[in-house]
């Protein structure tokens, strides 16, 4: 759900209900995503840079937890359409030690 939410444009003219239906989100999840990672605007919601950063940091935390504190973030960088070096900075921001995989230069 977080990646789908990230893919939305910076400003989107949707209500909580239309977002819920479009992305196939449970009611509580749609409301929580909007309250955590978007700000209300005149015609819907917007995702200012601070909200985008918070969303990416949450995704980083989730991948580290699911990976038992080890993860490869290249696929996430592709999904988010972010350069791996930029995503690496987010991982460092949450306290990760980033190393190159064995066998790669």
HELIX and SHEET records of a PDB file:
HELIX    1   1 UNK A    2  UNK A    6  1                                   5    
HELIX    2   2 UNK A   16  UNK A   23  1                                   8    
HELIX    3   3 UNK A   27  UNK A   37  1                                  11    
HELIX    4   4 UNK A   49  UNK A   66  1                                  18    
HELIX    5   5 UNK A   74  UNK A   80  1                                   7    
HELIX    6   6 UNK A   84  UNK A   93  1                                  10    
SHEET    1   A 3 UNK A  11  UNK A  12  0                                        
SHEET    2   A 3 UNK A  44  UNK A  46 -1                                        
SHEET    3   A 3 UNK A  39  UNK A  41 -1                                        
END                                                                             
